[in-house]
Protein backbone atom coordinates (compact mmCIF):
# COMPACT_ATOMS: atom_id res chain seq x y z
CA UNK A 1 0.00 0.00 0.00
CA UNK A 2 1.06 3.63 -0.47
CA UNK A 3 2.90 5.19 2.45
CA UNK A 4 1.33 8.50 3.45
CA UNK A 5 3.45 11.45 4.52
CA UNK A 6 2.68 12.93 7.91
CA UNK A 7 3.32 16.52 8.99
CA UNK A 8 6.45 15.28 10.79
CA UNK A 9 7.70 13.73 7.52
CA UNK A 10 7.31 17.05 5.74
CA UNK A 11 9.18 18.85 8.51
CA UNK A 12 12.05 16.35 8.29
CA UNK A 13 12.16 16.69 4.51
CA UNK A 14 12.14 20.50 4.77
CA UNK A 15 15.00 20.41 7.29
CA UNK A 16 17.30 18.36 5.07
CA UNK A 17 16.30 20.34 1.99
CA UNK A 18 17.45 23.35 3.99
CA UNK A 19 20.82 21.67 4.47
CA UNK A 20 21.17 21.26 0.70
CA UNK A 21 20.07 24.86 0.07
CA UNK A 22 22.74 26.09 2.49
CA UNK A 23 25.21 23.94 0.57
CA UNK A 24 24.00 25.73 -2.57
CA UNK A 25 24.96 29.04 -0.94
CA UNK A 26 28.48 27.70 -0.36
CA UNK A 27 28.67 26.42 -3.95
CA UNK A 28 27.79 29.88 -5.29
CA UNK A 29 30.93 31.18 -3.60
CA UNK A 30 32.87 29.58 -6.46
CA UNK A 31 31.52 31.84 -9.24
CA UNK A 32 31.41 34.73 -6.78
CA UNK A 33 35.12 34.30 -6.05
CA UNK A 34 35.95 33.99 -9.75
CA UNK A 35 34.02 37.18 -10.46
CA UNK A 36 35.91 39.07 -7.74
CA UNK A 37 39.31 37.85 -8.94
CA UNK A 38 38.59 38.74 -12.58
CA UNK A 39 36.89 42.04 -11.79
CA UNK A 40 33.48 40.98 -13.15
CA UNK A 41 31.50 43.20 -10.80
CA UNK A 42 28.04 42.71 -12.27
CA UNK A 43 28.21 38.89 -11.96
CA UNK A 44 29.73 39.31 -8.48
CA UNK A 45 26.70 41.32 -7.31
CA UNK A 46 24.30 38.75 -8.77
CA UNK A 47 25.99 35.82 -7.05
CA UNK A 48 26.16 37.74 -3.81
CA UNK A 49 22.39 38.12 -4.08
CA UNK A 50 22.07 34.40 -4.85
CA UNK A 51 24.16 33.49 -1.81
CA UNK A 52 22.04 35.72 0.43
CA UNK A 53 18.75 34.27 -0.82
CA UNK A 54 20.03 30.70 -0.44
CA UNK A 55 21.14 31.42 3.14
CA UNK A 56 17.73 32.86 4.04
CA UNK A 57 15.70 30.08 2.39
CA UNK A 58 17.98 27.34 3.71
CA UNK A 59 17.84 28.69 7.27
CA UNK A 60 14.03 28.95 7.18
CA UNK A 61 13.71 25.38 5.91
CA UNK A 62 16.04 24.05 8.60
CA UNK A 63 13.96 25.79 11.27
CA UNK A 64 11.00 23.59 10.32
CA UNK A 65 12.53 20.93 12.58
CA UNK A 66 15.46 21.73 14.82
CA UNK A 67 16.63 18.23 15.82
CA UNK A 68 15.49 15.61 13.28
CA UNK A 69 16.51 11.97 13.50
CA UNK A 70 17.67 9.65 10.75
CA UNK A 71 15.88 9.78 7.43
CA UNK A 72 13.56 6.91 6.54
CA UNK A 73 13.71 5.54 2.96
CA UNK A 74 10.60 7.45 1.86
CA UNK A 75 11.89 10.67 3.42
CA UNK A 76 15.29 10.24 1.77
CA UNK A 77 13.66 9.69 -1.62
CA UNK A 78 11.56 12.83 -1.18
CA UNK A 79 14.57 14.91 -0.14
CA UNK A 80 16.53 13.84 -3.23
CA UNK A 81 13.57 14.32 -5.56
CA UNK A 82 12.65 17.78 -4.30
CA UNK A 83 16.31 18.82 -4.13
CA UNK A 84 16.68 18.93 -7.92
CA UNK A 85 13.69 21.28 -8.24
CA UNK A 86 14.50 23.54 -5.30
CA UNK A 87 18.18 23.86 -6.23
CA UNK A 88 17.32 24.59 -9.87
CA UNK A 89 14.84 27.32 -8.86
CA UNK A 90 17.34 29.07 -6.59
CA UNK A 91 20.42 28.51 -8.77
CA UNK A 92 18.62 30.11 -11.71
CA UNK A 93 18.28 33.54 -10.06
CA UNK A 94 21.82 34.86 -10.80
CA UNK A 95 21.64 33.43 -14.34
CA UNK A 96 18.22 34.94 -15.05
CA UNK A 97 19.61 38.38 -14.15
CA UNK A 98 22.61 37.95 -16.48
CA UNK A 99 20.74 38.90 -19.68
CA UNK A 100 21.69 35.62 -21.37
CA UNK A 101 18.27 34.02 -20.92
CA UNK A 102 14.92 34.94 -22.42
CA UNK A 103 13.07 34.43 -19.15
CA UNK A 104 13.42 33.11 -15.63
CA UNK A 105 11.94 29.81 -16.85
CA UNK A 106 14.76 29.51 -19.40
CA UNK A 107 17.26 30.02 -16.59
CA UNK A 108 15.50 27.36 -14.47
CA UNK A 109 15.75 24.99 -17.45
CA UNK A 110 19.48 25.74 -17.60
CA UNK A 111 19.83 25.07 -13.89
CA UNK A 112 17.90 21.81 -14.08
CA UNK A 113 19.93 20.74 -17.12
CA UNK A 114 23.16 21.50 -15.22
CA UNK A 115 22.24 19.77 -11.96
CA UNK A 116 21.05 16.65 -13.80
CA UNK A 117 24.05 16.78 -16.22
CA UNK A 118 21.64 16.74 -19.17
CA UNK A 119 23.63 19.36 -21.06
CA UNK A 120 20.80 20.99 -23.02
CA UNK A 121 21.10 24.77 -22.94
CA UNK A 122 18.87 27.78 -23.61
CA UNK A 123 21.65 30.32 -23.08
CA UNK A 124 21.74 33.23 -25.54
CA UNK A 125 24.99 34.71 -26.86
CA UNK A 126 26.94 31.99 -25.09
CA UNK A 127 30.23 33.06 -26.72
CA UNK A 128 30.17 36.31 -24.72
CA UNK A 129 28.99 34.93 -21.37
CA UNK A 130 31.09 36.02 -18.39
CA UNK A 131 33.65 33.64 -16.91
CA UNK A 132 31.76 33.67 -13.59
CA UNK A 133 28.46 32.63 -15.21
CA UNK A 134 30.15 29.85 -17.17
CA UNK A 135 31.91 28.74 -14.01
CA UNK A 136 28.55 28.47 -12.25
CA UNK A 137 27.12 26.34 -15.07
CA UNK A 138 30.01 23.91 -14.81
CA UNK A 139 30.08 23.97 -11.01
CA UNK A 140 26.49 22.74 -11.04
CA UNK A 141 27.41 20.05 -13.56
CA UNK A 142 30.29 18.92 -11.36
CA UNK A 143 28.13 18.70 -8.23
CA UNK A 144 25.26 17.10 -10.13
CA UNK A 145 27.54 14.55 -11.78
CA UNK A 146 28.82 13.30 -8.44
CA UNK A 147 25.36 13.64 -6.93
CA UNK A 148 24.53 16.55 -4.66
CA UNK A 149 23.60 14.12 -1.88
CA UNK A 150 26.86 12.19 -2.35
CA UNK A 151 28.91 15.38 -1.96
CA UNK A 152 26.84 16.48 1.03
CA UNK A 153 27.41 13.07 2.64
CA UNK A 154 31.14 13.22 1.93
CA UNK A 155 31.29 16.57 3.75
CA UNK A 156 29.27 15.23 6.69
CA UNK A 157 26.51 17.83 6.21
CA UNK A 158 23.70 15.44 7.17
CA UNK A 159 25.17 14.46 10.52
CA UNK A 160 23.26 11.56 12.07
CA UNK A 161 21.10 11.18 8.96
CA UNK A 162 23.87 9.22 7.22
CA UNK A 163 22.45 5.84 6.26
CA UNK A 164 22.00 3.64 3.22
CA UNK A 165 18.56 5.04 2.37
CA UNK A 166 19.93 8.52 1.73
CA UNK A 167 22.87 7.16 -0.28
CA UNK A 168 20.60 4.89 -2.34
CA UNK A 169 18.08 7.68 -2.99
CA UNK A 170 20.32 8.98 -5.79
CA UNK A 171 20.24 5.63 -7.58
CA UNK A 172 23.45 4.25 -6.01
CA UNK A 173 22.79 0.75 -4.71
CA UNK A 174 26.40 -0.33 -4.17
CA UNK A 175 28.91 0.70 -1.53
CA UNK A 176 32.40 1.08 -2.95
CA UNK A 177 33.68 0.81 0.63
CA UNK A 178 31.50 -0.66 3.43
CA UNK A 179 31.24 2.67 5.25
CA UNK A 180 28.97 5.15 3.42
CA UNK A 181 31.00 8.19 4.44
CA UNK A 182 34.18 6.58 3.10
CA UNK A 183 32.35 5.53 -0.06
CA UNK A 184 31.19 9.04 -0.87
CA UNK A 185 34.63 10.46 -0.13
CA UNK A 186 36.25 7.92 -2.45
CA UNK A 187 33.86 8.93 -5.25
CA UNK A 188 34.58 12.64 -4.76
CA UNK A 189 38.36 12.20 -4.49
CA UNK A 190 38.57 9.86 -7.46
CA UNK A 191 36.52 12.25 -9.59
CA UNK A 192 38.57 15.26 -8.47
CA UNK A 193 41.80 13.49 -9.42
CA UNK A 194 40.64 12.82 -12.97
CA UNK A 195 39.17 16.30 -13.39
CA UNK A 196 42.48 17.85 -12.30
CA UNK A 197 44.45 15.55 -14.62
CA UNK A 198 42.09 16.29 -17.51
CA UNK A 199 42.33 20.02 -16.86
CA UNK A 200 46.13 19.95 -16.99
CA UNK A 201 46.21 17.94 -20.23
CA UNK A 202 43.50 19.93 -21.99
CA UNK A 203 44.97 23.28 -20.94
CA UNK A 204 48.24 22.24 -22.55
CA UNK A 205 46.44 21.32 -25.78
CA UNK A 206 44.78 24.72 -26.22
CA UNK A 207 47.70 26.13 -28.17
CA UNK A 208 47.32 29.81 -29.09
CA UNK A 209 44.85 30.67 -26.33
CA UNK A 210 45.66 33.12 -23.58
CA UNK A 211 46.83 31.15 -20.49
CA UNK A 212 43.88 32.14 -18.31
CA UNK A 213 41.35 31.39 -21.04
CA UNK A 214 43.08 28.08 -21.81
CA UNK A 215 42.90 27.10 -18.13
CA UNK A 216 39.18 27.83 -17.80
CA UNK A 217 38.37 26.07 -21.10
CA UNK A 218 40.39 23.06 -19.97
CA UNK A 219 38.70 23.00 -16.56
CA UNK A 220 35.19 23.38 -17.96
CA UNK A 221 35.73 20.73 -20.63
CA UNK A 222 37.24 18.29 -18.12
CA UNK A 223 34.30 18.80 -15.73
CA UNK A 224 31.71 18.38 -18.49
CA UNK A 225 33.48 15.28 -19.85
CA UNK A 226 34.12 13.28 -16.67
CA UNK A 227 30.72 14.15 -15.19
CA UNK A 228 29.10 13.43 -18.57
CA UNK A 229 27.42 16.82 -18.46
CA UNK A 230 27.95 17.79 -22.08
CA UNK A 231 27.61 21.56 -21.73
CA UNK A 232 30.15 23.69 -23.57
CA UNK A 233 31.49 27.19 -23.10
CA UNK A 234 31.06 28.02 -26.80
CA UNK A 235 27.94 27.98 -28.96
CA UNK A 236 29.47 25.47 -31.40
CA UNK A 237 30.22 23.03 -28.60
CA UNK A 238 33.11 20.59 -28.94
CA UNK A 239 33.37 21.45 -32.65
CA UNK A 240 34.82 24.83 -31.62
CA UNK A 241 38.20 23.24 -30.84
CA UNK A 242 38.63 21.35 -34.17
CA UNK A 243 41.14 18.94 -32.65
CA UNK A 244 41.23 15.17 -32.87
CA UNK A 245 43.65 14.99 -29.94
CA UNK A 246 41.30 16.99 -27.71
CA UNK A 247 38.47 14.66 -28.72
CA UNK A 248 40.57 11.64 -27.69
CA UNK A 249 41.27 13.14 -24.25
CA UNK A 250 37.58 13.98 -23.87
CA UNK A 251 36.58 10.42 -24.81
CA UNK A 252 38.95 8.97 -22.20
CA UNK A 253 37.47 11.23 -19.51
CA UNK A 254 33.96 10.31 -20.62
CA UNK A 255 34.72 6.59 -20.45
CA UNK A 256 36.25 6.94 -16.98
CA UNK A 257 33.14 8.76 -15.79
CA UNK A 258 30.88 6.15 -17.40
CA UNK A 259 32.28 3.19 -15.45
CA UNK A 260 30.84 2.09 -12.14
CA UNK A 261 32.79 3.61 -9.23
CA UNK A 262 32.73 0.16 -7.61
CA UNK A 263 34.78 -1.20 -10.52
CA UNK A 264 37.16 1.77 -10.26
CA UNK A 265 37.64 0.79 -6.64
CA UNK A 266 38.39 -2.81 -7.60
CA UNK A 267 41.08 -1.65 -10.04
CA UNK A 268 42.48 0.63 -7.33
CA UNK A 269 42.78 -2.43 -5.07
CA UNK A 270 44.55 -4.38 -7.82
CA UNK A 271 41.67 -6.77 -8.52
CA UNK A 272 41.73 -6.56 -12.30
CA UNK A 273 39.96 -9.90 -12.70
CA UNK A 274 36.80 -8.37 -11.22
CA UNK A 275 36.85 -5.62 -13.84
CA UNK A 276 37.23 -7.80 -16.95
CA UNK A 277 34.84 -10.53 -15.77
CA UNK A 278 32.12 -8.08 -14.75
CA UNK A 279 28.81 -8.38 -16.55
CA UNK A 280 28.65 -4.59 -17.00
CA UNK A 281 32.00 -4.36 -18.78
CA UNK A 282 31.33 -7.34 -21.03
CA UNK A 283 27.82 -6.17 -21.90
CA UNK A 284 29.14 -2.66 -22.55
CA UNK A 285 31.92 -3.93 -24.83
CA UNK A 286 29.52 -6.04 -26.92
CA UNK A 287 26.84 -3.32 -27.03
CA UNK A 288 29.21 -0.54 -28.09
CA UNK A 289 30.84 -2.72 -30.75
CA UNK A 290 27.46 -3.43 -32.33
CA UNK A 291 26.32 0.20 -32.12
CA UNK A 292 29.58 1.61 -33.55
CA UNK A 293 29.50 -0.84 -36.47
CA UNK A 294 25.87 -0.03 -37.27
CA UNK A 295 26.39 3.72 -36.97
CA UNK A 296 29.50 3.68 -39.17
CA UNK A 297 27.53 1.76 -41.81
CA UNK A 298 24.73 4.34 -41.82
CA UNK A 299 27.21 7.25 -42.05
CA UNK A 300 28.90 5.58 -45.02
CA UNK A 301 25.60 5.57 -46.89
CA UNK A 302 25.03 9.26 -46.07
CA UNK A 303 28.26 10.34 -47.82
CA UNK A 304 28.98 13.08 -45.27
CA UNK A 305 32.75 12.52 -45.11
CA UNK A 306 35.30 11.90 -47.84
CA UNK A 307 37.89 10.50 -45.41
CA UNK A 308 37.35 7.16 -43.67
CA UNK A 309 39.53 8.06 -40.62
CA UNK A 310 37.48 11.23 -40.06
CA UNK A 311 34.24 9.24 -40.42
CA UNK A 312 35.42 6.64 -37.90
CA UNK A 313 36.57 9.33 -35.45
CA UNK A 314 33.28 11.21 -35.63
CA UNK A 315 31.20 8.02 -35.41
CA UNK A 316 33.05 6.62 -32.39
CA UNK A 317 32.92 9.99 -30.60
CA UNK A 318 29.18 10.36 -31.25
CA UNK A 319 28.42 6.87 -29.92
CA UNK A 320 30.55 7.40 -26.78
CA UNK A 321 28.93 10.78 -26.16
CA UNK A 322 25.48 9.22 -26.62
CA UNK A 323 25.77 6.10 -24.47
CA UNK A 324 27.50 8.01 -21.67
CA UNK A 325 24.78 10.70 -21.60
CA UNK A 326 27.43 13.36 -22.26
CA UNK A 327 25.78 14.76 -25.38
CA UNK A 328 28.77 16.34 -27.12
CA UNK A 329 28.35 16.32 -30.88
CA UNK A 330 31.05 16.29 -33.56
CA UNK A 331 28.39 15.97 -36.25
CA UNK A 332 26.87 19.39 -36.86
CA UNK A 333 23.20 20.03 -36.16
CA UNK A 334 22.63 20.77 -39.86
CA UNK A 335 24.14 17.41 -40.84
CA UNK A 336 22.22 15.60 -38.11
CA UNK A 337 18.87 17.01 -39.23
CA UNK A 338 19.25 17.10 -43.01
CA UNK A 339 21.86 14.56 -44.12
CA UNK A 340 22.03 11.78 -41.54
CA UNK A 341 19.33 9.16 -42.15
CA UNK A 342 16.49 8.44 -39.76
CA UNK A 343 18.01 4.99 -39.32
CA UNK A 344 21.18 6.56 -37.91
CA UNK A 345 19.07 8.66 -35.54
CA UNK A 346 17.29 5.53 -34.30
CA UNK A 347 20.64 3.80 -33.66
CA UNK A 348 21.69 6.72 -31.47
CA UNK A 349 18.26 6.62 -29.78
CA UNK A 350 18.86 3.00 -28.72
CA UNK A 351 22.36 3.94 -27.58
CA UNK A 352 21.07 6.85 -25.48
CA UNK A 353 18.22 4.83 -24.00
CA UNK A 354 20.53 2.11 -22.65
CA UNK A 355 23.13 4.47 -21.16
CA UNK A 356 26.32 3.56 -19.29
CA UNK A 357 27.21 1.76 -16.06
CA UNK A 358 25.17 1.77 -12.88
CA UNK A 359 26.78 3.72 -10.06
CA UNK A 360 28.50 6.09 -12.50
CA UNK A 361 27.84 9.64 -13.69
CA UNK A 362 25.78 8.47 -16.68
CA UNK A 363 22.04 8.39 -17.31
CA UNK A 364 19.79 5.94 -19.14
CA UNK A 365 18.55 2.48 -18.23
CA UNK A 366 22.13 1.18 -17.62
CA UNK A 367 23.99 -1.72 -19.23
CA UNK A 368 23.95 -3.71 -15.98
CA UNK A 369 20.18 -4.05 -16.27
CA UNK A 370 20.51 -5.01 -19.94
CA UNK A 371 23.03 -7.72 -19.11
CA UNK A 372 20.90 -9.11 -16.28
CA UNK A 373 17.74 -9.21 -18.39
CA UNK A 374 19.59 -10.93 -21.24
CA UNK A 375 20.81 -13.52 -18.71
CA UNK A 376 17.25 -14.04 -17.51
CA UNK A 377 15.96 -14.31 -21.10
CA UNK A 378 18.54 -16.99 -21.94
CA UNK A 379 17.68 -18.85 -18.73
CA UNK A 380 13.96 -18.66 -19.55
CA UNK A 381 14.51 -20.12 -23.04
CA UNK A 382 16.64 -22.91 -21.55
CA UNK A 383 13.84 -23.72 -19.10
CA UNK A 384 11.36 -23.99 -21.97
CA UNK A 385 13.61 -26.38 -23.90
CA UNK A 386 14.84 -28.43 -20.94
CA UNK A 387 13.08 -31.50 -19.47
CA UNK A 388 10.50 -30.84 -16.75
CA UNK A 389 12.77 -32.34 -14.10
CA UNK A 390 15.74 -30.08 -14.95
CA UNK A 391 16.60 -27.21 -12.63
CA UNK A 392 19.17 -24.51 -13.27
CA UNK A 393 20.80 -21.97 -11.01
CA UNK A 394 21.35 -18.65 -12.81
CA UNK A 395 24.18 -16.38 -11.64
CA UNK A 396 25.98 -13.33 -12.94
CA UNK A 397 29.38 -11.82 -12.16
CA UNK A 398 29.42 -8.35 -10.66
CA UNK A 399 32.28 -7.85 -8.19
CA UNK A 400 31.92 -11.54 -7.39
CA UNK A 401 29.45 -14.26 -8.33
CA UNK A 402 25.84 -13.37 -7.49
CA UNK A 403 22.56 -15.26 -7.82
CA UNK A 404 20.00 -13.95 -10.28
CA UNK A 405 16.78 -13.88 -8.25
CA UNK A 406 13.25 -12.90 -9.18
CA UNK A 407 13.30 -9.69 -7.07
CA UNK A 408 16.24 -8.34 -9.06
CA UNK A 409 14.57 -9.17 -12.38
CA UNK A 410 11.32 -7.50 -11.25
CA UNK A 411 13.20 -4.37 -10.18
CA UNK A 412 14.97 -4.16 -13.55
CA UNK A 413 11.72 -4.67 -15.44
CA UNK A 414 10.13 -1.88 -13.39
CA UNK A 415 12.92 0.50 -14.40
CA UNK A 416 12.47 -0.52 -18.04
CA UNK A 417 8.74 0.14 -17.83
CA UNK A 418 9.18 3.54 -16.17
CA UNK A 419 11.70 4.65 -18.79
CA UNK A 420 9.51 3.28 -21.58
CA UNK A 421 6.47 5.19 -20.31
CA UNK A 422 8.47 8.44 -20.06
CA UNK A 423 9.88 7.94 -23.58
CA UNK A 424 6.36 7.38 -24.89
CA UNK A 425 4.78 10.36 -23.11
CA UNK A 426 7.47 12.85 -24.15
CA UNK A 427 7.51 11.55 -27.73
CA UNK A 428 3.74 11.89 -28.06
CA UNK A 429 3.87 15.41 -26.60
CA UNK A 430 6.58 16.41 -29.09
CA UNK A 431 4.72 14.89 -32.05
CA UNK A 432 1.59 16.79 -31.00
CA UNK A 433 3.53 20.01 -31.59
CA UNK A 434 4.01 19.01 -35.24
CA UNK A 435 7.47 17.42 -35.24
CA UNK A 436 8.31 14.25 -37.17
CA UNK A 437 8.40 10.98 -35.26
CA UNK A 438 12.14 10.22 -35.57
CA UNK A 439 13.38 13.64 -34.34
CA UNK A 440 10.68 13.66 -31.65
CA UNK A 441 11.81 10.27 -30.34
CA UNK A 442 15.45 11.40 -30.52
CA UNK A 443 14.77 14.51 -28.42
CA UNK A 444 12.54 12.65 -25.95
CA UNK A 445 15.09 9.93 -25.22
CA UNK A 446 17.81 12.58 -25.04
CA UNK A 447 15.95 14.48 -22.32
CA UNK A 448 14.64 11.54 -20.30
CA UNK A 449 18.08 9.88 -20.27
CA UNK A 450 19.74 13.20 -19.29
CA UNK A 451 21.84 13.40 -22.44
CA UNK A 452 20.89 16.69 -24.08
CA UNK A 453 21.98 15.91 -27.64
Secondary structure, DSSP 8 states (H G I E B T S, - for coil): ------HHHHHHHHHHHHHHHHHHHHHHHHHHHHHHHHT-HHHHHHHHHHHHHHHHHHHHHHTT-SS-----HHHHHHHHHHHHHHHHHHHHHHHHTTT-SSSHHHHHHHHHHHHTT------SSGGG--HHHHHHHHHHHHHHHH-HHHHHHHTTTTGGG-SHHHHHTTT----SSSSHHHHHHHHHHHHHHHHHHHHHHHHHH-TTS-HHHHHHHHHHHHHHHHTT----SSTTGGGGG--HHHHHHHHHHHHHHTS-HHHHHHHHTT-HHHHHH-HHHHHHHHHHHHHHHHHHHHHHHHT--S-HHHHHHHHHHHHHHHHTT----SS-HHHHHHTS-HHHHHHHHHHHHH-S-TTSS--SS-HHHHHHHHHHHHHHHHHHHS-TT-----EEESSSEEE--HHHHHHHHHHHHHHHHHHHHHHHHHHHTT--HHHHHHHHHHHHTT---
